[in-house]
Structure formats: C-alpha cells, structure tokens
C-alpha cells in the first residue's frame, strides 16, 4: 500500500478504508475533526511516549498534491518515539476527508498557508512554534508558511518541495510546457499509469483495476483537481523567493532520479545557503521509498533545534560563526548524502 500512498492515498474503497483505520490505530494514531477557516479538517494525531525531560513539541506533516494524511504514515511511524512529540497529520482543504470540497475555493499557496495557520491555531495554539514537515506541494506550503510566520516554526524539513526554479526541466514539466499535458491532474487510465511511472523510482506491475479506480475517482473530482493544479501552477519559484525569509533550522531532501520535480532544483537551494541531501536510487516517491531516512532527518532536525535553543537560552552563550560551523559539522556527520 505504501507505493500507492504517494499519489492515490485518497482512493479508499470500503476495504482499503478498513485497512487504513486498522493500520493507523495500530500505530497509535487517532482520527480527529476540527473546524478552522470554514473547513472541517480531518487529521490524525499521535502522542509519542515520553522518555526524556524535554517538554512536548508538535510536528505537523503536510502532504502533496492529490494525496492525503495517510501518505505520511510510513514516515511518521519512524519518527523517534523518545523525543516526546505530538504528531499531527491533516488533510489540506481540497484533499482527503477535509470538507467541504469546492472548485470555487482558492487553493493557491498563500490561501493554503492561511488555512494551515488556522488549523494550527485551533489544534496547537499560536504561542508555541512547531516542527513543520512538507512534501512536494506540501513542501511549498510549509516553506512559505515558515517564511510568513517565522515565530511559529522551530524546524523545517522539506522533501522534494515544489516552488523551486528548475535549471533542468523534469519530464513531467516538459510535457506540460511543450504539449499542454497536465499529468498531475490525470483522469484517464493511460495518464494515471504514466504519472505513476514518473513518480515511482522502482516500477512494478500495476493492477489495471486499481488504475481504473483511481482514474474514475480523479474524473469525478476533475473540476476540483484541475482548479487546485492551475491555482498552484504559477507558483513555480514562490518557495525559492521566500527561502531568504525562513529563520527556522531547515533541511531539504531530494531523490536523485526525481522525474516530477527535477533534482537540479537543489542547485538553487544550495545557492541560498541551505542544507540539502540528495538520495541516490530514489525518485519523487522518497517518503514511501525511504520512510526511515526521511524520519531520521526529521528527528535530527528536532534534536538540533533543541540543542540550539538550549545554547541560546544560556546567558553566557554568544552565537558565532564558529558555533554555527560546529553545528553544521555535527549535522554532516549524521546525515551526509545517502
């Protein structure tokens, strides 16, 4: 199921929904609802066990385009349990079980940033910063959120985020720019299969029945999916433009064989002085292909943020270039290119 969770997490038959419920319950996640900014948000919540003295912190996972909260389960289950964390995994407006669905709504990045702020206000409050994790479209939203509300974000982990200029266009972007084919909003079996071929780093035999089901669901939601796609299409460099305003500790992970958002985006991020990790043998499906690796980096960012906070809380401590370099070397020893 993990391979399909990347693109088609919202495709839930009665049997699949039963399996998801059983799996998330086994992992300790509870489904909850909350009202925020005109939406009834569906989200998963888990409180990790407390084994150390640090106070509880909140981690919020933001999913990608045409996906939902379940796509993060494989990663969230591996985030270090002894960090005393509250994990929140919402369905963004226009996705999953968050309602209502309306193709008249604004699903651009800034609208979704304000939606996320409202969700955090209702579930966490606005007096404690969170650790934010975003993937693909969710990476764009999470990054712009961190730039817009720097006081609300303690650490930022982005996985193949949208919104970065591509020095080399990916095959999926070339198809759209050259031929007008929007595979991300696929509604036919052939287009869905092509999208999954581009998304998965390890292609396998696909069930035609599942492909037809996914295409049918996409077709039934065509006006909504198309609206979301075209609301976001102009945001190709929005995250890149906002990165200089991000104050939080930040790392960006990218699959070297990504054919949806090309790995050349990493060059732009590095030019802005931010940490990047390129993972060999992976495409755009990094969270489902390497969930433990993603979780390790999230955990390390949280630990690093706590260490930095403790140093900054010490009255005799002064932040210097030497201290910053030391922290970078500590990080590098744990998480150089995979």
Secondary structure as the mmCIF struct_conf table of DSSP 4:
data_model
#
loop_
_struct_conf.conf_type_id
_struct_conf.id
_struct_conf.beg_label_comp_id
_struct_conf.beg_label_asym_id
_struct_conf.beg_label_seq_id
_struct_conf.end_label_comp_id
_struct_conf.end_label_asym_id
_struct_conf.end_label_seq_id
HELX_RH_AL_P HELX_RH_AL_P1 UNK A 2 UNK A 8
TURN_TY1_P TURN_TY1_P1 UNK A 9 UNK A 10
HELX_RH_AL_P HELX_RH_AL_P2 UNK A 14 UNK A 26
TURN_TY1_P TURN_TY1_P2 UNK A 27 UNK A 28
STRN STRN1 UNK A 30 UNK A 36
TURN_TY1_P TURN_TY1_P3 UNK A 37 UNK A 38
STRN STRN2 UNK A 39 UNK A 47
HELX_LH_PP_P HELX_LH_PP_P1 UNK A 48 UNK A 50
BEND BEND1 UNK A 52 UNK A 54
HELX_LH_PP_P HELX_LH_PP_P2 UNK A 55 UNK A 56
STRN STRN3 UNK A 57 UNK A 62
TURN_TY1_P TURN_TY1_P4 UNK A 65 UNK A 66
HELX_RH_3T_P HELX_RH_3T_P1 UNK A 69 UNK A 72
HELX_RH_AL_P HELX_RH_AL_P3 UNK A 73 UNK A 76
TURN_TY1_P TURN_TY1_P5 UNK A 77 UNK A 78
BEND BEND2 UNK A 79 UNK A 79
HELX_RH_3T_P HELX_RH_3T_P2 UNK A 81 UNK A 83
STRN STRN4 UNK A 85 UNK A 90
HELX_LH_PP_P HELX_LH_PP_P3 UNK A 91 UNK A 92
TURN_TY1_P TURN_TY1_P6 UNK A 93 UNK A 94
BEND BEND3 UNK A 95 UNK A 95
TURN_TY1_P TURN_TY1_P7 UNK A 96 UNK A 97
STRN STRN5 UNK A 99 UNK A 99
TURN_TY1_P TURN_TY1_P8 UNK A 103 UNK A 104
BEND BEND4 UNK A 105 UNK A 105
BEND BEND5 UNK A 108 UNK A 108
HELX_RH_AL_P HELX_RH_AL_P4 UNK A 109 UNK A 123
TURN_TY1_P TURN_TY1_P9 UNK A 124 UNK A 124
BEND BEND6 UNK A 126 UNK A 128
STRN STRN6 UNK A 130 UNK A 135
TURN_TY1_P TURN_TY1_P10 UNK A 136 UNK A 136
HELX_RH_AL_P HELX_RH_AL_P5 UNK A 137 UNK A 148
HELX_RH_3T_P HELX_RH_3T_P3 UNK A 150 UNK A 152
STRN STRN7 UNK A 153 UNK A 159
BEND BEND7 UNK A 160 UNK A 160
BEND BEND8 UNK A 162 UNK A 164
BEND BEND9 UNK A 167 UNK A 168
HELX_RH_AL_P HELX_RH_AL_P6 UNK A 171 UNK A 179
HELX_RH_3T_P HELX_RH_3T_P4 UNK A 183 UNK A 185
BEND BEND10 UNK A 188 UNK A 188
HELX_RH_AL_P HELX_RH_AL_P7 UNK A 189 UNK A 199
BEND BEND11 UNK A 201 UNK A 202
HELX_RH_AL_P HELX_RH_AL_P8 UNK A 208 UNK A 220
TURN_TY1_P TURN_TY1_P11 UNK A 221 UNK A 221
HELX_RH_AL_P HELX_RH_AL_P9 UNK A 222 UNK A 233
TURN_TY1_P TURN_TY1_P12 UNK A 234 UNK A 237
HELX_RH_AL_P HELX_RH_AL_P10 UNK A 238 UNK A 242
HELX_RH_3T_P HELX_RH_3T_P5 UNK A 243 UNK A 245
BEND BEND12 UNK A 248 UNK A 248
STRN STRN8 UNK A 249 UNK A 255
TURN_TY1_P TURN_TY1_P13 UNK A 256 UNK A 257
BEND BEND13 UNK A 259 UNK A 261
TURN_TY1_P TURN_TY1_P14 UNK A 263 UNK A 264
HELX_RH_AL_P HELX_RH_AL_P11 UNK A 265 UNK A 271
TURN_TY1_P TURN_TY1_P15 UNK A 272 UNK A 273
STRN STRN9 UNK A 275 UNK A 279
TURN_TY1_P TURN_TY1_P16 UNK A 280 UNK A 281
TURN_TY1_P TURN_TY1_P17 UNK A 284 UNK A 285
HELX_RH_AL_P HELX_RH_AL_P12 UNK A 286 UNK A 289
BEND BEND14 UNK A 290 UNK A 290
HELX_RH_AL_P HELX_RH_AL_P13 UNK A 291 UNK A 313
BEND BEND15 UNK A 314 UNK A 314
TURN_TY1_P TURN_TY1_P18 UNK A 315 UNK A 316
HELX_RH_AL_P HELX_RH_AL_P14 UNK A 321 UNK A 335
BEND BEND16 UNK A 336 UNK A 336
#
